[in-house]
Amino acid sequence: MPAFGGLLIVVAVAFAAPLIPLRLPAVILEIVAGIVIGPSVLGWVHVDETIAVMSVLGLAFLLFLAGLEIDLDRLRGRALRLTATGFALSLVLGLALGLVLDSGSPLLLAIIFSATSLGVIIPVLKDAGEISSELGQLVVAAGSIADFGAIILLSVFFGGEGGAGSTLLLVGLLAVLAGAVFFAVRGAEHSHALSASLLRLQDTTAQIRVRGAVVLLVTFAAIAEALGLEAILGAFLAGAILTLVDRDEAMTHPEFRHKLEAIGFGVFIPVFFVTSGVKFDLDALLGNVAMVPLFLAALLIVRGAPALLYRLDARRTLAAGLLQATSLPFIVAATAIGTDLGLLDAAQSAALVGAGLLSVLLFPVTGLAALRSAPRAIMAG
């Protein structure tokens, strides 16, 4: 039978964390609160089967919503060339730093360092009124490529069971299936009967569009898992597919994305972050705390340096580099995989998550300060 005692504490903490009167991102408060209630401090909660299932669903929803953030309209022309080159540069820098840091897997470190948290930086850019500026479009494009590329690379090199070559074939097969689903859904959209049913049921107790999105998410997560890949890749692809097929140019269901975010950020995702805190090895971090600033500097170098390619003024280049270097959710997921594979020890994993926490805490705030003192420029076309 499922046990709800531990889950009760986790969801209560997830509810209370954003109410703490500190100007910190909710994700930081949730992880820190999880550390406090977990075995490292108070010992109130241990991860049981119920919490583990909710946490896995939270991670899947997090990657699903990250896929929804991918804006393919921005990934073209100059922005695509610059940000794709920047991601390649990030991987090279990450490999070099992975070797310098003497990691058990420099490639894994390179992939971890190369990611960007779109879910964190997009609200920052929107609040600053920079989402449509040249800087905003370049940073969102760079974050999109970094998120997609990091998840693909993690799945290819560390998510398969038969080596990189066979895993790459499986990723290709998953991409083909994704294409087939895309065209099938796009074709179904031309059915007047189906469109009428979706419109009729979307805001009733059926919530048919939300149910369809959940089916898409679970389907691709299950397919990825069945192929021996990481389920997070399937979840991410499901979000990207939904972004492509659901343009809603006629604005017939403007609340659809908000409903999905309400489910994700209101139910499952906070459980994932609190649980990540519960599993956090604080003793291991305290025994290797010197690695945190090194990993934080590595994040800034690996993702910040490509901003020099954008040829912006100094302050906006600094802001772009800091925003691109902001990363946490992917670090949490990737370090869990690396620990399970024996490629990262508990101290390295804890230090990487600690660096991610600091990046979310420090980089966006510093980037915003740089933006406030820089002239605003809107990107043409």
BELUR-V843797 format. One record per pair of residues at least 12 apart in sequence whose C-alpha atoms are under 10 Angstrom apart, sorted by sequence separation. I is the first residue (numbers start at 1). J is the second residue. D is the distance in whole Angstrom. If there is no record, write none. Layout:
# BELUR-V843797
I|J|D + I|J|D
This chain:
# BELUR-V843797
14|26|9 + 17|29|6 + 18|30|8 + 94|106|8 + 95|107|6 + 97|109|8 + 98|110|6 + 124|136|10 + 125|137|10 + 155|167|8 + 156|168|6 + 219|231|10 + 220|232|9 + 221|233|7 + 222|234|7 + 223|235|10 + 305|317|9 + 307|319|9 + 308|320|9 + 337|349|10 + 14|27|10 + 16|29|9 + 17|30|6 + 94|107|8 + 95|108|9 + 96|109|10 + 97|110|8 + 98|111|10 + 155|168|9 + 156|169|9 + 218|231|9 + 220|233|8 + 221|234|4 + 222|235|9 + 224|237|10 + 304|317|9 + 305|318|9 + 307|320|6 + 308|321|8 + 335|348|9 + 336|349|8 + 16|30|9 + 17|31|9 + 94|108|9 + 95|109|7 + 96|110|8 + 122|136|9 + 125|139|9 + 156|170|9 + 198|212|10 + 217|231|10 + 220|234|4 + 221|235|5 + 243|257|10 + 304|318|8 + 306|320|9 + 307|321|5 + 335|349|5 + 336|350|10 + 14|29|9 + 15|30|9 + 17|32|9 + 92|107|10 + 94|109|7 + 95|110|5 + 98|113|9 + 121|136|9 + 125|140|9 + 153|168|9 + 155|170|10 + 156|171|7 + 217|232|10 + 219|234|8 + 220|235|6 + 221|236|9 + 304|319|9 + 305|320|10 + 306|321|7 + 307|322|9 + 334|349|9 + 335|350|8 + 13|29|9 + 14|30|6 + 17|33|7 + 91|107|8 + 94|110|4 + 95|111|8 + 97|113|9 + 152|168|9 + 155|171|8 + 218|234|8 + 219|235|9 + 220|236|9 + 221|237|9 + 304|320|7 + 305|321|7 + 307|323|10 + 335|351|10 + 13|30|7 + 14|31|9 + 16|33|9 + 17|34|10 + 93|110|7 + 94|111|7 + 122|139|9 + 217|234|7 + 218|235|7 + 220|237|7 + 221|238|8 + 303|320|9 + 304|321|4 + 305|322|10 + 307|324|8 + 332|349|8 + 335|352|8 + 336|353|10 + 13|31|10 + 91|109|9 + 92|110|8 + 94|112|8 + 95|113|9 + 121|139|8 + 122|140|7 + 153|171|10 + 216|234|9 + 217|235|5 + 220|238|6 + 303|321|6 + 304|322|6 + 306|324|9 + 331|349|9 + 332|350|9 + 334|352|10 + 335|353|8 + 14|33|8 + 91|110|6 + 92|111|10 + 94|113|6 + 95|114|10 + 121|140|8 + 152|171|8 + 216|235|8 + 217|236|8 + 219|238|8 + 220|239|10 + 302|321|9 + 303|322|8 + 304|323|8 + 305|324|9 + 334|353|10 + 10|30|9 + 13|33|7 + 14|34|9 + 90|110|8 + 91|111|7 + 93|113|9 + 94|114|7 + 217|237|8 + 218|238|9 + 301|321|9 + 303|323|9 + 304|324|6 + 305|325|9 + 332|352|8 + 333|353|10 + 13|34|8 + 90|111|9 + 91|112|10 + 93|114|9 + 118|139|9 + 122|143|9 + 214|235|10 + 216|237|10 + 217|238|5 + 300|321|7 + 301|322|10 + 303|324|6 + 304|325|6 + 331|352|7 + 332|353|6 + 91|113|8 + 92|114|10 + 118|140|7 + 121|143|9 + 216|238|6 + 217|239|7 + 299|321|10 + 300|322|7 + 302|324|9 + 303|325|5 + 304|326|9 + 331|353|6 + 332|354|10 + 10|33|9 + 90|113|8 + 91|114|6 + 116|139|10 + 117|140|10 + 118|141|10 + 215|238|9 + 216|239|8 + 299|322|9 + 300|323|9 + 302|325|8 + 303|326|8 + 330|353|10 + 331|354|10 + 10|34|8 + 13|37|9 + 90|114|6 + 91|115|10 + 116|140|10 + 118|142|9 + 119|143|10 + 214|238|9 + 217|241|10 + 300|324|8 + 301|325|8 + 303|327|10 + 328|352|9 + 329|353|9 + 331|355|9 + 332|356|8 + 9|34|10 + 89|114|9 + 90|115|9 + 118|143|6 + 213|238|8 + 216|241|9 + 217|242|9 + 299|324|9 + 300|325|5 + 328|353|7 + 331|356|7 + 332|357|10 + 88|114|9 + 116|142|8 + 117|143|7 + 118|144|7 + 213|239|8 + 216|242|8 + 299|325|6 + 300|326|8 + 327|353|9 + 328|354|9 + 330|356|9 + 331|357|10 + 10|37|8 + 87|114|7 + 115|142|10 + 116|143|5 + 117|144|9 + 298|325|9 + 299|326|8 + 328|355|8 + 329|356|8 + 9|37|8 + 10|38|10 + 86|114|10 + 87|115|9 + 115|143|7 + 116|144|8 + 118|146|9 + 297|325|10 + 299|327|8 + 327|355|9 + 328|356|5 + 329|357|9 + 114|143|10 + 115|144|9 + 116|145|9 + 117|146|9 + 118|147|8 + 213|242|8 + 296|325|9 + 326|355|10 + 327|356|6 + 328|357|6 + 115|145|9 + 116|146|6 + 117|147|7 + 212|242|10 + 296|326|10 + 326|356|7 + 327|357|8 + 328|358|9 + 114|145|10 + 115|146|5 + 116|147|6 + 325|356|9 + 326|357|9 + 327|358|9 + 328|359|8 + 114|146|6 + 115|147|5 + 116|148|10 + 326|358|9 + 327|359|6 + 328|360|7 + 113|146|10 + 114|147|8 + 115|148|9 + 326|359|5 + 327|360|6 + 10|44|10 + 115|149|8 + 116|150|9 + 325|359|7 + 326|360|5 + 9|44|8 + 10|45|8 + 111|146|9 + 114|149|9 + 115|150|6 + 181|216|9 + 325|360|9 + 326|361|9 + 9|45|7 + 10|46|10 + 114|150|7 + 115|151|8 + 323|359|9 + 326|362|9 + 327|363|10 + 8|45|10 + 10|47|10 + 113|150|9 + 322|359|8 + 323|360|9 + 326|363|6 + 6|44|8 + 7|45|8 + 111|149|9 + 112|150|7 + 322|360|10 + 325|363|7 + 326|364|7 + 6|45|6 + 7|46|10 + 111|150|6 + 112|151|9 + 323|362|10 + 324|363|9 + 325|364|9 + 5|45|9 + 6|46|7 + 7|47|9 + 11|51|10 + 110|150|9 + 111|151|8 + 322|362|9 + 323|363|6 + 324|364|9 + 6|47|8 + 7|48|9 + 10|51|8 + 111|152|10 + 112|153|10 + 322|363|5 + 323|364|6 + 6|48|8 + 7|49|10 + 108|150|10 + 111|153|7 + 112|154|8 + 178|220|8 + 321|363|9 + 322|364|7 + 323|365|9 + 5|48|10 + 6|49|10 + 7|50|7 + 8|51|9 + 111|154|7 + 177|220|9 + 213|256|10 + 320|363|10 + 321|364|10 + 322|365|9 + 323|366|9 + 324|367|10 + 4|48|9 + 6|50|8 + 7|51|6 + 209|253|9 + 319|363|8 + 320|364|10 + 322|366|7 + 323|367|6 + 3|48|8 + 4|49|10 + 5|50|10 + 6|51|7 + 7|52|9 + 108|153|9 + 319|364|8 + 322|367|6 + 323|368|9 + 2|48|9 + 3|49|8 + 4|50|7 + 5|51|10 + 107|153|9 + 108|154|7 + 111|157|10 + 174|220|8 + 177|223|9 + 210|256|7 + 214|260|9 + 319|365|9 + 321|367|8 + 322|368|9 + 2|49|7 + 3|50|6 + 4|51|8 + 7|54|9 + 107|154|9 + 209|256|7 + 210|257|9 + 213|260|8 + 319|366|7 + 320|367|7 + 1|49|10 + 2|50|6 + 3|51|9 + 70|118|9 + 209|257|10 + 318|366|9 + 319|367|4 + 320|368|10 + 322|370|10 + 1|50|9 + 2|51|9 + 69|118|7 + 108|157|8 + 174|223|8 + 207|256|9 + 210|259|7 + 211|260|10 + 318|367|7 + 319|368|7 + 69|119|8 + 107|157|9 + 108|158|8 + 174|224|7 + 202|252|10 + 203|253|9 + 209|259|10 + 210|260|7 + 317|367|9 + 318|368|10 + 319|369|8 + 320|370|9 + 66|117|8 + 67|118|10 + 107|158|10 + 173|224|10 + 202|253|8 + 209|260|9 + 316|367|8 + 319|370|6 + 320|371|9 + 66|118|7 + 203|255|9 + 207|259|9 + 280|332|10 + 315|367|9 + 316|368|10 + 318|370|7 + 319|371|6 + 65|118|10 + 66|119|7 + 69|122|9 + 171|224|8 + 174|227|8 + 199|252|7 + 202|255|10 + 203|256|9 + 210|263|9 + 276|329|10 + 295|348|9 + 299|352|10 + 317|370|9 + 318|371|9 + 319|372|10 + 65|119|8 + 170|224|9 + 173|227|9 + 198|252|10 + 199|253|8 + 202|256|8 + 315|369|9 + 316|370|7 + 317|371|9 + 79|134|9 + 83|138|7 + 87|142|7 + 91|146|10 + 174|229|9 + 198|253|10 + 277|332|10 + 292|347|10 + 296|351|9 + 315|370|5 + 316|371|6 + 319|374|9 + 63|119|10 + 82|138|8 + 83|139|8 + 86|142|8 + 87|143|9 + 90|146|9 + 171|227|9 + 178|234|9 + 182|238|10 + 185|241|10 + 189|245|9 + 273|329|8 + 276|332|7 + 291|347|9 + 292|348|9 + 295|351|7 + 296|352|8 + 299|355|8 + 314|370|9 + 315|371|7 + 316|372|10 + 62|119|9 + 83|140|9 + 84|141|9 + 85|142|10 + 170|227|6 + 171|228|10 + 181|238|10 + 185|242|9 + 189|246|9 + 272|329|10 + 276|333|9 + 279|336|10 + 291|348|8 + 294|351|9 + 295|352|6 + 296|353|10 + 298|355|9 + 299|356|8 + 315|372|9 + 316|373|9 + 79|137|8 + 80|138|8 + 83|141|7 + 84|142|7 + 87|145|7 + 88|146|9 + 170|228|8 + 171|229|8 + 182|240|10 + 183|241|10 + 186|244|9 + 187|245|10 + 288|346|10 + 289|347|8 + 292|350|9 + 293|351|9 + 294|352|9 + 295|353|9 + 296|354|8 + 297|355|9 + 315|373|8 + 316|374|6 + 79|138|6 + 82|141|9 + 83|142|5 + 86|145|9 + 87|146|6 + 91|150|9 + 170|229|8 + 174|233|9 + 175|234|9 + 178|237|7 + 182|241|6 + 186|245|6 + 273|332|9 + 288|347|6 + 289|348|9 + 291|350|9 + 292|351|5 + 293|352|10 + 295|354|9 + 296|355|5 + 300|359|8 + 315|374|6 + 316|375|9 + 78|138|9 + 79|139|9 + 82|142|8 + 83|143|8 + 84|144|10 + 86|146|9 + 167|227|9 + 174|234|8 + 178|238|8 + 181|241|8 + 182|242|8 + 185|245|7 + 186|246|9 + 272|332|10 + 276|336|9 + 287|347|7 + 288|348|8 + 291|351|6 + 292|352|7 + 295|355|6 + 296|356|7 + 299|359|8 + 314|374|9 + 315|375|9 + 316|376|9 + 79|140|10 + 80|141|7 + 81|142|10 + 83|144|9 + 84|145|7 + 88|149|10 + 167|228|8 + 168|229|10 + 184|245|10 + 185|246|9 + 272|333|10 + 284|345|9 + 285|346|8 + 286|347|8 + 289|350|9 + 290|351|8 + 291|352|8 + 292|353|9 + 293|354|9 + 294|355|8 + 295|356|9 + 296|357|9 + 313|374|8 + 75|137|9 + 79|141|7 + 80|142|8 + 83|145|7 + 84|146|8 + 87|149|8 + 167|229|7 + 171|233|9 + 175|237|8 + 178|240|10 + 179|241|8 + 182|244|8 + 183|245|9 + 284|346|6 + 285|347|5 + 288|350|9 + 289|351|7 + 292|354|6 + 293|355|7 + 296|358|7 + 297|359|9 + 313|375|9 + 74|137|7 + 75|138|9 + 79|142|8 + 83|146|9 + 87|150|9 + 171|234|10 + 174|237|9 + 178|241|7 + 182|245|7 + 283|346|9 + 284|347|4 + 285|348|8 + 288|351|7 + 291|354|9 + 292|355|5 + 296|359|7 + 300|363|9 + 74|138|8 + 160|224|10 + 181|245|10 + 282|346|9 + 283|347|8 + 284|348|8 + 285|349|8 + 286|350|9 + 287|351|10 + 291|355|9 + 292|356|9 + 295|359|10 + 75|140|9 + 76|141|9 + 80|145|9 + 84|149|10 + 159|224|10 + 160|225|9 + 281|346|7 + 282|347|9 + 284|349|9 + 285|350|5 + 286|351|9 + 289|354|9 + 292|357|10 + 293|358|9 + 312|377|10 + 71|137|10 + 74|140|8 + 75|141|6 + 159|225|9 + 161|227|9 + 162|228|9 + 280|346|9 + 281|347|8 + 284|350|7 + 285|351|6 + 292|358|9 + 74|141|6 + 75|142|9 + 160|227|8 + 161|228|6 + 280|347|10 + 283|350|9 + 284|351|8 + 285|352|9 + 73|141|9 + 74|142|10 + 160|228|5 + 161|229|8 + 281|349|9 + 282|350|7 + 285|353|9 + 71|140|8 + 72|141|8 + 75|144|8 + 155|224|10 + 159|228|7 + 160|229|5 + 280|349|9 + 281|350|6 + 282|351|9 + 285|354|8 + 70|140|8 + 71|141|8 + 74|144|9 + 75|145|8 + 159|229|5 + 160|230|7 + 280|350|6 + 281|351|10 + 69|140|9 + 70|141|8 + 158|229|9 + 159|230|5 + 279|350|10 + 72|144|9 + 157|229|10 + 158|230|9 + 159|231|9 + 282|354|10 + 70|143|9 + 71|144|7 + 72|145|10 + 155|228|9 + 156|229|8 + 159|232|10 + 280|353|9 + 69|143|10 + 70|144|5 + 155|229|6 + 156|230|9 + 159|233|9 + 280|354|10 + 69|144|8 + 70|145|8 + 154|229|10 + 155|230|6 + 154|230|8 + 155|231|9 + 277|353|10 + 67|144|9 + 70|147|9 + 152|229|10 + 155|232|9 + 156|233|10 + 276|353|10 + 66|144|9 + 70|148|9 + 152|230|10 + 154|232|10 + 155|233|7 + 151|230|9 + 154|233|9 + 155|234|10 + 67|147|9 + 152|232|10 + 153|233|10 + 66|147|8 + 67|148|8 + 151|232|8 + 152|233|7 + 66|148|9 + 151|233|6 + 150|233|10 + 151|234|10 + 63|147|9 + 152|236|10 + 148|233|9 + 151|236|8 + 152|237|10 + 151|237|10 + 63|151|9 + 148|236|8 + 147|236|9 + 148|237|9 + 148|240|9 + 27|120|9 + 25|120|9 + 232|333|9 + 230|337|9 + 64|213|10 + 64|214|10 + 64|216|10 + 65|217|10 + 61|214|9 + 64|217|7 + 63|217|10 + 64|218|10 + 61|217|8 + 60|217|8 + 61|218|10 + 64|221|10 + 146|303|9 + 60|218|9 + 143|303|10 + 57|218|9 + 60|221|8 + 142|303|9 + 142|306|9 + 142|307|9 + 67|233|10 + 70|236|10 + 67|234|10 + 63|231|10 + 64|232|8 + 67|235|8 + 68|236|8 + 72|240|9 + 139|307|9 + 63|232|6 + 64|233|9 + 66|235|9 + 67|236|5 + 68|237|9 + 70|239|8 + 71|240|9 + 138|307|9 + 62|232|9 + 63|233|8 + 64|234|8 + 65|235|9 + 66|236|7 + 67|237|6 + 68|238|8 + 69|239|8 + 70|240|6 + 60|231|7 + 61|232|9 + 63|234|9 + 64|235|5 + 65|236|8 + 66|237|9 + 67|238|7 + 68|239|5 + 69|240|8 + 70|241|10 + 72|243|9 + 139|310|10 + 59|231|9 + 60|232|6 + 63|235|6 + 64|236|5 + 66|238|10 + 67|239|4 + 68|240|5 + 71|243|8 + 72|244|8 + 135|307|10 + 138|310|8 + 59|232|7 + 60|233|9 + 62|235|8 + 63|236|5 + 64|237|7 + 65|238|9 + 66|239|7 + 67|240|4 + 68|241|8 + 70|243|7 + 71|244|9 + 60|234|9 + 61|235|7 + 62|236|8 + 63|237|9 + 64|238|6 + 65|239|6 + 66|240|8 + 67|241|8 + 68|242|7 + 69|243|8 + 70|244|9 + 56|231|9 + 57|232|10 + 60|235|6 + 61|236|9 + 63|238|9 + 64|239|5 + 65|240|9 + 67|242|8 + 68|243|5 + 135|310|8 + 56|232|9 + 59|235|9 + 60|236|8 + 63|239|8 + 64|240|8 + 67|243|8 + 68|244|9 + 134|310|9 + 158|334|9 + 62|239|10 + 63|240|10 + 64|241|10 + 65|242|10 + 135|312|8 + 57|235|10 + 61|239|9 + 64|242|9 + 65|243|10 + 134|312|9 + 142|320|10 + 146|324|9 + 159|337|8 + 151|330|8 + 155|334|10 + 158|337|8 + 159|338|10 + 136|316|10 + 139|319|10 + 140|320|10 + 143|323|9 + 147|327|10 + 150|330|8 + 154|334|8 + 158|338|8 + 135|316|7 + 139|320|6 + 143|324|7 + 113|295|8 + 134|316|10 + 135|317|8 + 138|320|8 + 139|321|9 + 142|324|7 + 143|325|9 + 151|333|10 + 159|341|10 + 113|296|9 + 116|299|9 + 140|323|10 + 143|326|10 + 147|330|8 + 151|334|9 + 154|337|9 + 158|341|8 + 114|298|10 + 115|299|9 + 135|319|9 + 136|320|8 + 139|323|7 + 140|324|9 + 143|327|10 + 150|334|10 + 154|338|10 + 113|298|7 + 114|299|8 + 135|320|7 + 139|324|6 + 158|343|10 + 109|295|10 + 113|299|5 + 114|300|10 + 138|324|10 + 112|299|9 + 113|300|9 + 114|301|10 + 115|302|9 + 116|303|8 + 136|323|10 + 110|298|9 + 113|301|9 + 114|302|6 + 115|303|8 + 68|257|9 + 109|298|10 + 110|299|10 + 113|302|6 + 114|303|6 + 101|291|9 + 113|303|7 + 114|304|10 + 65|257|9 + 110|302|8 + 101|294|9 + 101|295|9 + 65|260|8 + 64|260|10 + 65|261|7 + 97|294|10 + 98|295|10 + 101|298|10 + 97|295|9 + 125|323|9 + 61|260|9 + 62|261|9 + 65|264|8 + 124|323|9 + 61|261|9 + 64|264|9 + 65|265|9 + 98|298|9 + 97|298|7 + 121|322|10 + 122|323|9 + 61|263|9 + 62|264|7 + 97|299|10 + 121|323|6 + 61|264|6 + 62|265|8 + 120|323|9 + 121|324|8 + 60|264|9 + 61|265|8 + 94|298|8 + 97|301|9 + 121|325|10 + 58|263|10 + 59|264|9 + 93|298|9 + 94|299|9 + 97|302|9 + 118|323|9 + 121|326|7 + 58|264|7 + 61|267|10 + 62|268|9 + 63|269|10 + 96|302|10 + 117|323|9 + 118|324|9 + 120|326|8 + 121|327|9 + 57|264|9 + 58|265|8 + 61|268|7 + 62|269|6 + 94|301|9 + 95|302|9 + 116|323|8 + 117|324|8 + 120|327|8 + 60|268|9 + 61|269|7 + 62|270|10 + 93|301|8 + 94|302|6 + 116|324|6 + 117|325|8 + 118|326|9 + 119|327|9 + 120|328|9 + 58|267|8 + 59|268|8 + 60|269|9 + 90|299|9 + 93|302|6 + 94|303|9 + 115|324|8 + 116|325|6 + 117|326|6 + 118|327|8 + 119|328|10 + 120|329|10 + 57|267|10 + 58|268|4 + 59|269|6 + 62|272|9 + 92|302|8 + 93|303|9 + 114|324|9 + 115|325|8 + 116|326|6 + 117|327|5 + 119|329|9 + 57|268|6 + 58|269|4 + 59|270|9 + 61|272|10 + 90|301|8 + 91|302|7 + 114|325|8 + 115|326|8 + 116|327|5 + 117|328|6 + 118|329|10 + 56|268|9 + 57|269|8 + 58|270|7 + 59|271|9 + 60|272|9 + 90|302|5 + 91|303|9 + 93|305|9 + 113|325|8 + 115|327|6 + 116|328|8 + 117|329|7 + 54|267|9 + 55|268|7 + 56|269|9 + 58|271|6 + 59|272|6 + 89|302|8 + 90|303|6 + 93|306|10 + 113|326|10 + 114|327|9 + 115|328|9 + 116|329|9 + 117|330|7 + 54|268|6 + 55|269|7 + 57|271|9 + 58|272|5 + 59|273|9 + 89|303|9 + 90|304|9 + 113|327|8 + 115|329|9 + 116|330|8 + 117|331|9 + 53|268|10 + 54|269|9 + 55|270|8 + 56|271|9 + 57|272|8 + 58|273|8 + 87|302|9 + 90|305|8 + 112|327|9 + 115|330|7 + 116|331|9 + 54|270|10 + 55|271|6 + 56|272|7 + 86|302|9 + 87|303|8 + 89|305|8 + 90|306|7 + 112|328|10 + 114|330|10 + 115|331|8 + 54|271|7 + 55|272|4 + 58|275|10 + 86|303|8 + 89|306|7 + 113|330|10 + 114|331|10 + 53|271|10 + 54|272|7 + 55|273|8 + 86|304|9 + 88|306|9 + 112|330|7 + 113|331|8 + 52|271|9 + 53|272|10 + 55|274|9 + 56|275|10 + 86|305|8 + 87|306|7 + 111|330|10 + 112|331|6 + 51|271|8 + 52|272|9 + 55|275|7 + 86|306|5 + 111|331|9 + 112|332|9 + 51|272|9 + 54|275|9 + 55|276|8 + 85|306|8 + 86|307|7 + 112|333|9 + 84|306|10 + 86|308|9 + 109|331|10 + 112|334|7 + 52|275|8 + 83|306|8 + 86|309|7 + 111|334|9 + 112|335|8 + 51|275|7 + 82|306|8 + 83|307|9 + 85|309|9 + 86|310|9 + 82|307|9 + 109|334|9 + 82|308|10 + 83|309|8 + 108|334|8 + 109|335|9 + 112|338|10 + 82|309|7 + 83|310|9 + 108|335|9 + 47|275|7 + 82|310|7 + 46|275|9 + 47|276|10 + 108|337|10 + 109|338|9 + 45|275|9 + 108|338|8 + 47|278|7 + 79|310|9 + 46|278|7 + 47|279|7 + 78|310|10 + 45|278|7 + 46|279|8 + 105|338|9 + 44|278|9 + 45|279|10 + 104|338|10 + 109|343|10 + 43|278|9 + 108|343|8 + 109|344|9 + 38|274|9 + 108|344|9 + 135|371|10 + 34|271|9 + 37|274|9 + 38|275|8 + 40|277|9 + 41|278|9 + 105|342|10 + 106|343|10 + 34|272|10 + 36|274|10 + 37|275|10 + 38|276|10 + 39|277|10 + 40|278|8 + 104|342|9 + 105|343|6 + 31|270|9 + 34|273|8 + 35|274|8 + 38|277|7 + 39|278|7 + 40|279|8 + 104|343|6 + 105|344|8 + 113|352|9 + 117|356|10 + 121|360|9 + 125|364|9 + 30|270|7 + 31|271|10 + 33|273|9 + 34|274|4 + 35|275|9 + 37|277|8 + 38|278|4 + 39|279|8 + 40|280|8 + 41|281|10 + 103|343|8 + 104|344|7 + 112|352|9 + 120|360|8 + 124|364|7 + 128|368|7 + 30|271|8 + 31|272|9 + 32|273|9 + 33|274|7 + 34|275|6 + 35|276|8 + 36|277|8 + 37|278|7 + 38|279|7 + 39|280|9 + 40|281|6 + 41|282|8 + 103|344|8 + 104|345|9 + 124|365|9 + 127|368|10 + 130|371|9 + 135|376|9 + 136|377|10 + 137|378|9 + 138|379|9 + 27|269|9 + 30|272|9 + 31|273|5 + 32|274|8 + 33|275|9 + 34|276|7 + 35|277|4 + 36|278|8 + 38|280|8 + 39|281|8 + 40|282|6 + 41|283|10 + 103|345|10 + 121|363|10 + 125|367|10 + 134|376|9 + 135|377|8 + 136|378|9 + 137|379|8 + 27|270|8 + 30|273|6 + 31|274|5 + 34|277|4 + 35|278|5 + 38|281|9 + 39|282|9 + 40|283|7 + 109|352|9 + 113|356|10 + 117|360|9 + 121|364|7 + 124|367|9 + 125|368|8 + 128|371|8 + 133|376|7 + 134|377|6 + 135|378|8 + 136|379|9 + 26|270|9 + 29|273|9 + 30|274|5 + 31|275|7 + 32|276|9 + 33|277|7 + 34|278|5 + 35|279|7 + 36|280|10 + 38|282|10 + 40|284|10 + 120|364|8 + 124|368|8 + 128|372|8 + 133|377|6 + 134|378|6 + 135|379|8 + 27|272|10 + 28|273|8 + 29|274|9 + 30|275|9 + 31|276|6 + 32|277|6 + 33|278|8 + 34|279|8 + 35|280|6 + 103|348|9 + 132|377|9 + 133|378|4 + 134|379|4 + 27|273|7 + 28|274|9 + 30|276|9 + 31|277|4 + 32|278|9 + 34|280|8 + 35|281|8 + 36|282|10 + 125|371|10 + 130|376|8 + 132|378|6 + 133|379|5 + 134|380|8 + 26|273|10 + 27|274|8 + 30|277|7 + 31|278|8 + 35|282|8 + 129|376|9 + 130|377|9 + 131|378|9 + 132|379|7 + 133|380|9 + 29|277|10 + 30|278|10 + 31|279|10 + 32|280|9 + 130|378|8 + 132|380|10 + 28|277|9 + 31|280|9 + 15|266|9 + 14|266|9 + 15|267|10 + 14|267|9 + 17|270|9 + 14|268|10 + 14|269|9 + 15|270|8 + 11|267|8 + 14|270|6 + 15|271|10 + 11|268|9 + 13|270|9 + 14|271|7 + 17|274|9 + 13|271|9 + 14|272|10 + 11|270|8 + 12|271|10 + 14|273|9 + 10|270|9 + 11|271|6 + 14|274|7 + 10|271|7 + 13|274|8 + 14|275|10 + 10|272|9 + 10|273|10 + 11|274|8 + 66|329|10 + 7|271|8 + 10|274|7 + 11|275|10 + 9|274|10 + 10|275|7 + 63|329|9 + 62|329|8 + 63|330|9 + 7|275|10 + 10|278|9 + 62|330|10 + 59|329|9 + 63|333|10 + 59|330|10 + 59|332|10 + 59|333|8 + 28|328|9 + 27|328|9 + 27|329|9 + 31|353|10 + 32|357|9 + 28|354|10 + 31|357|9 + 28|356|9 + 29|357|10 + 28|357|6 + 27|357|9 + 28|358|9 + 25|357|10 + 28|360|8 + 27|360|9 + 28|361|8 + 27|361|10 + 25|360|7 + 24|360|9 + 25|361|7 + 24|361|7 + 23|361|9 + 24|362|10 + 24|365|10
